[in-house]
């Protein structure tokens, strides 16, 4: 879609094969970190989590949980982003967004400052089934 991916599917790769995770995300846009002038510093996997505000809709929380399971990272529901700062350096924050055809926004953020630390994914639709 105009140079960006139109959808995301997830797979688990293991010795001797692979299987698809039952999650397909239809994207309405992607803003890369470099387009926002952000330089990304790598973090260790144990310093990363997926989070959703506890005030979010059930659908937003379900997407956060599905992403955490597909990516094999911890999932947390939070009141404030600062709650994660002690244990996690970066989070994939999933939030509701009712702007046109965009339902959710998933963005990589620094947990101590809330600043952007990676791409912003604008999600139009989520399907909980395997792509094949």
C-alpha positions as CSV (number, residue, x, y, z in Angstrom):
1,X,0.0,0.0,0.0
2,X,1.9,3.1,-1.3
3,X,5.2,1.4,-0.4
4,X,4.0,0.1,3.0
5,X,2.7,-3.4,3.9
6,X,-1.0,-3.7,3.6
7,X,-1.3,-6.5,6.1
8,X,0.7,-8.5,8.7
9,X,0.5,-12.2,9.3
10,X,2.5,-14.0,11.9
11,X,4.2,-17.4,11.8
12,X,6.2,-19.6,14.1
13,X,9.3,-21.1,12.6
14,X,10.7,-24.3,14.1
15,X,13.1,-27.0,13.1
16,X,11.6,-28.8,10.2
17,X,8.7,-26.5,9.4
18,X,6.5,-23.6,10.4
19,X,2.9,-22.8,11.4
20,X,0.8,-19.6,11.1
21,X,-0.4,-17.8,14.2
22,X,-4.2,-17.1,13.9
23,X,-3.8,-13.3,13.6
24,X,-4.0,-11.1,10.5
25,X,-3.7,-7.3,10.9
26,X,-5.0,-5.1,8.0
27,X,-3.0,-1.9,8.1
28,X,-4.2,1.5,7.1
29,X,-0.7,3.0,7.2
30,X,2.8,2.7,8.7
31,X,5.0,5.6,9.8
32,X,8.6,4.4,10.1
33,X,10.8,5.7,12.9
34,X,13.2,7.3,10.4
35,X,10.3,9.3,8.8
36,X,9.7,10.8,12.3
37,X,13.5,11.5,12.7
38,X,13.9,8.9,15.4
39,X,17.1,6.8,15.8
40,X,16.4,3.4,17.3
41,X,18.7,1.9,19.9
42,X,18.3,-1.9,20.1
43,X,17.0,-3.3,23.4
44,X,17.2,-6.9,24.8
45,X,14.1,-9.0,24.4
46,X,13.7,-9.2,28.2
47,X,13.4,-5.4,28.3
48,X,10.4,-5.4,25.9
49,X,6.7,-5.9,26.4
50,X,3.3,-5.3,24.8
51,X,0.9,-3.1,26.7
52,X,-2.6,-1.6,26.5
53,X,-4.1,1.1,28.7
54,X,-6.5,-0.5,31.2
55,X,-9.1,2.1,30.0
56,X,-9.0,0.7,26.5
57,X,-11.7,-1.1,24.7
58,X,-11.9,-4.9,25.0
59,X,-11.0,-5.2,21.3
60,X,-7.8,-3.1,21.9
61,X,-6.8,-5.3,24.8
62,X,-7.5,-8.5,22.8
63,X,-5.3,-7.2,20.0
64,X,-2.5,-6.4,22.5
65,X,-2.8,-9.9,24.0
66,X,-2.8,-11.5,20.5
67,X,0.3,-9.5,19.5
68,X,2.1,-10.5,22.7
69,X,1.3,-14.2,22.2
70,X,2.4,-14.0,18.5
71,X,5.6,-12.2,19.3
72,X,6.2,-14.2,22.5
73,X,6.5,-11.1,24.8
74,X,4.8,-10.3,28.1
75,X,1.4,-8.5,27.9
76,X,0.4,-5.9,30.5
77,X,-2.6,-3.7,31.0
78,X,-1.5,-0.4,32.5
79,X,-2.8,2.8,34.0
80,X,0.3,4.9,33.0
81,X,3.2,4.1,30.8
82,X,5.6,4.9,33.6
83,X,4.5,1.7,35.4
84,X,6.7,-0.2,33.0
85,X,9.8,1.8,33.3
86,X,11.4,-0.2,36.1
87,X,11.3,-3.5,34.3
88,X,10.8,-2.8,30.6
89,X,12.7,-0.2,28.4
90,X,10.4,-0.3,25.4
91,X,6.8,-1.3,24.8
92,X,4.5,-1.9,21.9
93,X,1.6,0.2,23.0
94,X,-1.8,-0.7,21.6
95,X,-4.4,2.1,21.8
96,X,-7.9,2.7,20.5
97,X,-8.3,5.1,17.6
98,X,-11.5,6.0,15.9
99,X,-10.3,8.2,13.1
100,X,-11.9,7.3,9.8
101,X,-11.1,3.7,9.0
102,X,-8.4,3.4,11.6
103,X,-9.5,1.3,14.6
104,X,-6.2,1.0,16.6
105,X,-2.7,2.4,16.7
106,X,0.2,0.3,17.8
107,X,3.4,2.2,18.4
108,X,6.8,1.4,19.9
109,X,7.6,3.7,22.8
110,X,10.2,4.3,25.4
111,X,8.6,3.4,28.7
112,X,10.3,6.1,30.8
113,X,9.7,9.1,28.4
114,X,6.8,7.9,26.3
115,X,8.8,9.0,23.2
116,X,8.5,7.2,19.9
117,X,11.1,4.4,19.6
118,X,10.0,2.7,16.4
119,X,7.3,2.5,13.8
120,X,3.7,3.5,14.2
121,X,1.2,1.0,12.8
122,X,-2.3,2.2,12.0
123,X,-4.6,-0.8,12.1
124,X,-7.9,-0.9,10.2
125,X,-9.0,-4.4,10.9
126,X,-8.0,-7.5,12.8
127,X,-8.9,-11.0,11.9
128,X,-8.3,-13.9,14.3
129,X,-7.6,-16.7,11.9
130,X,-4.7,-18.3,10.2
131,X,-3.9,-16.8,6.7
132,X,-3.9,-20.3,5.2
